[in-house]
């Protein structure tokens, strides 16, 4: 097993992908959300060139990880749809740091309990 060294620098995207188990596609979807306003899953699917179900799964994962908002919009004659948008970067950063601290403490405890 190779442990990372101080020379193994990690950029922000790599760190977030590692911390939240994001795929490359999740990263593309997140960048698209950051570049736009609101997207439905079918709109995102068209932009990223994937099936709607694939876009939906990625959007839901980003919501679960705290990177995106999901907002329900009602249709006048009945029904509804969801739109997704990016959360402000400062909020994401604060939440990610808090999550990282919790992970660190759990890892530290697990190693001490070996």
Secondary structure as GFF3:
##gff-version 3
##sequence-region A 1 114
A	DSSP	alpha_helix	12	20	.	.	.	ID=ss1
A	DSSP	alpha_helix	24	35	.	.	.	ID=ss2
A	DSSP	alpha_helix	41	48	.	.	.	ID=ss3
A	DSSP	alpha_helix	52	65	.	.	.	ID=ss4
A	DSSP	beta_strand	68	74	.	.	.	ID=ss5
A	DSSP	beta_strand	80	86	.	.	.	ID=ss6
A	DSSP	alpha_helix	89	112	.	.	.	ID=ss7
###
